[in-house]
Amino acid sequence: MKPLPTDRLRRVEAWGMTVGGPCYVFRPSTVEGILDAFDAARNAGKTVAIKGGGNSYGDAFLNREAFVLDLSRMRRILEWNPATGVIQVEPGATIADVWQYVLEDGWWPPVVSGTAAVTLGGALAANIHGKNNYRAGPIGEHVRAVWLLTPGGDVLPLSPSQNSELFYAVIGGFGGLGVVVAAEIQLKKVYSGLLDVSAFATGRWVETLDRLDELAQSNDYAVGWVDGFALGAKAGRAILHSANYLKEGDDPHPEESLSVEFQQIPTTVFGIPKTALPRLLRPWVRPLTMRWINSLKYRSGKRQDGHRFRQGLAPFNFLLDSIPNWKHAYRPAGLVQYQVFTPKESSSQLFPSLIAMAHEHGFPPFLAVLKRHRPDPFLLSHAVDGYSLALDFRVHGKRWEKFLSLANEMTELALAAGSRFYLAKDSVLSSDQYERAVGADAVQQYRELKSRLDPEGLLSSELLRRVLLKD
């Protein structure tokens, strides 16, 4: 066994800042470089976790005291056909790389996350969803093919019609079965860089969920912000937004709105550089002030009920990029997002119970976001025919065990309601809880594919060991 490469030792931290530690980081730019990293890990007797843009809230790419394969250097656009909207990219290309490359040709990624910093490899590993999941499904439904590098060195072409079992397991499989070294994706044709957006205010949970369901029936996008501090008769009050692509001819100047410059998010607010805002906002990220901010946001949104306006594709979709490194406003604590995907028939009972439970335990959610979803065919799918509720919590390290106790209670309640979970956001699930969510058959199938493709167990991560892989 060879000594560990100390020159590769780096601290790697989860995006949510709650966990991190020393890892041996390799940053290959070619397939050969990936294989070299595999050999180095074997020689050192260590496992390898795969990292893209590093945007997972929890431990999806962590592998403390072992190897991390950072694919951010493999970001080339390999092929682009502006006539068909089919693009082929390396795994380190980000959503920003893609949309900025194709927009002026009249195309847009069909599914995007709340930040454009996510790599395509990471997007496929998590099978990301957007504000249009109920209509477009996850990103995996728009993938025509991927090329999977196995730990043994084989490159396997996968598609819905070729090696389909593996295709539907690799997408959403969090890098445990191999490394996606290239992906071919069908983009969406757009005739304008603008969306037609409408805002609505609702007053309680049943009204909020019903209205979001109605918006999903007839709009390309629908999303809701919920006041996480409102309890009792005000619980579930929300501001909802729907949005639609413009049809051909609706935009008098598409050449302007389809430019990258038009889509850029402003870098200052009231003359203050946005890079300074997280530090300035830090004193405000406290329960009392966040309660006031949530109340103010609702009252302001209520005055805009029924308001209709146009907004750029990038500003609407990438709200998390509006303030660079906004998460640092949570310092010195960390940020945990707890997200449940719950069937339609049980959401109106579960969601208020989760928020009330969080308040009872002393962890009010500073942000709550609501989306509408539909099922998809992927092996480890997090989606259901229903809604997701994402809750942001500020958690100090000294209160971590107390938060874990709350999260466990919330999870048991959510499982009883038929909920599933999104591993890109997860920090708390046990293997038993995850198996109960997605089903024992799905977990067993994943493990069998793992044994076939990676019999030595080279590919691993703290997330995979926590929820999917046997000890």
C-alpha positions, -999 to +999 in steps of 0.1 A: +000+000+000+015+033-011+015+064+012-012+089+008-006+119-015-003+147+012+000+173-015-036+166-024-049+171+011-076+198+012-105+207+035-138+199+018-170+214+033-206+206+026-225+234+009-246+239+040-214+244+061-226+219+088-199+192+081-165+190+065-130+178+069-098+168+052-100+149+019-075+140-008-087+159-038-080+150-074-091+174-102-087+155-135-093+170-169-095+138-189-109+102-186-073+091-182-069+114-152-100+099-136-085+064-140-052+076-125-071+088-095-089+054-092-055+037-092-041+061-066-071+053-044-067+016-048-030+018-040-038+038-009-067+015+002-092+044+000-126+050-015-135+078-040-164+102-038-174+123-068-178+161-066-193+185-091-200+221-083-202+213-045-238+225-042-253+196-022-263+208+012-252+177+031-225+150+027-232+139-009-196+146-020-178+143+014-153+115+020-132+125+049-097+109+052-103+094+017-104+106-019-126+132-036-128+134-074-135+170-084-148+170-120-151+208-123-122+210-148-140+186-173-164+213-185-162+213-223-192+216-247-185+186-269-212+191-295-240+216-301-267+215-328-286+248-328-311+233-353-322+205-330-313+218-296-292+187-287-261+194-267-234+171-255-213+182-225-187+170-201-198+165-165-181+196-151-200+220-174-224+241-153-260+251-160-246+286-165-221+273-190-249+257-210-275+284-209-250+311-218-238+290-247-272+282-263-295+311-254-287+333-284-297+304-306-331+303-289-327+274-265-329+270-227-322+240-204-355+223-199-350+218-161-328+239-139-321+242-102-323+273-081-286+281-088-268+279-122-236+269-105-247+232-105-227+210-129-244+188-153-227+158-137-241+168-104-275+176-118-277+140-132-263+125-100-291+142-081-317+141-109-325+177-102-360+192-105-371+228-110-402+250-106-417+231-136-413+195-123-451+188-125-448+194-163-412+188-174-402+162-148-366+160-136-335+166-157-332+129-164-363+129-186-345+151-211-313+131-213-308+113-246-276+094-236-248+093-210-214+077-211-206+059-179-170+052-169-169+023-145-142+018-119-129-011-140-122+013-169-150+005-193-171+033-209-207+022-212-232+041-234-266+044-216-299+057-228-336+050-223-333+023-250-298+010-244-288-004-210-320+012-198-320-004-163-286+011-157-296+044-173-325+048-148-303+039-119-273+060-127-294+092-130-303+099-094-277+074-082-252+100-067-221+086-083-221+052-067-222+032-100-197+050-121-186+084-134-207+101-161-180+115-184-204+129-211-241+135-214-263+144-244-294+165-235-324+178-254-329+215-247-361+235-249-369+259-278-377+294-266-387+325-286-379+350-259-356+354-229-386+366-210-413+349-190-448+361-183-450+360-145-480+364-122-481+367-084-509+356-060-514+357-023-531+329-003-541+328+033-540+292+047-527+258+038-557+243+020-561+275-001-523+276-009-521+239-020-553+241-040-542+273-058-507+259-065-524+228-080-545+250-102-515+270-114-497+238-122-525+228-145-521+257-168-487+273-164-451+263-174-438+272-139-454+274-105-437+279-071-447+291-037-430+309-008-447+301+026-444+322+058-426+296+080-434+317+111-472+319+107-490+295+129-526+288+139-552+304+117-525+321+096-505+289+090-498+282+053-502+318+041-481+322+010-471+341-021-473+320-053-458+328-086-467+312-120-447+318-152-451+310-189-427+310-218-436+336-244-449+323-278-432+332-311-441+368-319-450+378-283-416+395-277-411+425-300-373+423-294-363+387-289-327+394-301-324+416-270-339+394-244-321+363-258-287+379-251-265+368-222-261+405-212-299+410-208-301+380-184-273+391-161-284+395-125-274+429-110-243+429-089-254+457-066-284+467-046-289+503-035-253+509-046-240+482-023-220+453-039-240+421-034-208+403-024-209+424+009-245+415+017-240+382+035-218+399+061-242+428+064-272+405+067-257+382+094-270+402+124-305+399+109-305+361+105-320+354+139-355+341+148-370+375+159-358+394+128-366+366+104-401+365+118-405+402+110-389+397+076-413+369+067-443+389+079-431+419+059-426+398+028-461+384+030-478+418+035-458+432+006-467+402-016-503+405-006-504+440-020-492+425-053-519+399-055-528+394-092-499+415-104-485+404-138-451+413-152-423+400-174-390+387-160-359+372-176-354+335-176-322+336-155-335+360-128-367+340-124-350+306-122-318+314-104-330+332-073-302+316-052-276+334-074-291+369-067-268+373-037-234+356-041-225+333-012-257+343+006-254+312+028-226+330+047-253+352+063-260+320+084-225+321+099-212+311+124-239+285+123-247+262+094-276+259+070-297+227+069-325+223+044-351+197+052-373+188+022-402+163+020-420+152-011-455+142+000-486+128-019-513+153-026-538+138-003-517+140+028-498+173+023-524+196+039-521+176+072-484+170+071-469+204+062-485+224+091-476+196+115-439+197+104-436+235+108-454+235+142-431+207+154-401+227+143-413+257+163-420+235+194-384+223+193-369+258+189-360+256+153-383+279+133-378+276+095-363+308+082-374+300+046-401+277+033-406+269-004-434+249-019-435+231-053-458+208-073-445+174-085-453+143-105-438+108-105-409+098-128-394+064-139-360+067-122-350+040-097-343+062-067-368+089-076-377+115-049-408+126-067-445+118-059-478+130-073-480+158-048-460+186-033-426+193-018-419+215+011-384+227+017-375+242+051-343+261+058-329+259+094-300+277+110-282+251+131-253+258+154-229+229+159-237+227+197-274+222+188-268+196+161-279+166+182-310+185+192-318+192+156-312+156+147-338+146+172-363+170+156-354+158+121-360+122+131-394+130+145-403+150+114-391+121+092-411+095+109-442+117+106-434+123+069-429+086+062-463+078+077-477+103+052-460+085+023-432+110+017-400+107-001-367+127+002-342+144-021-306+133-013-291+165-027-306+183+003-304+156+029-283+156+060-303+135+084-318+103+070-309+069+082-306+039+058-337+024+073-357+056+067-345+060+032-353+024+024-388+029+037-392+060+016-381+046-018-388+009-011-366-021-003-368-034-039-353-002-053-325-002-027-318-039-034-317-033-071-292-004-067-270-026-045-270-054-071-260-030-098-233-016-075-219-051-069-218-057-107-202-025-117-181-017-087-174-050-070-145-036-050-166-008-036-142+019-048-169+046-053-184+058-021-192+089-001-205+097+033-240+101+019-239+068+001-226+050+032-252+066+054-283+058+033-277+033+005-246+011+009-243-018+033-216-016+060 
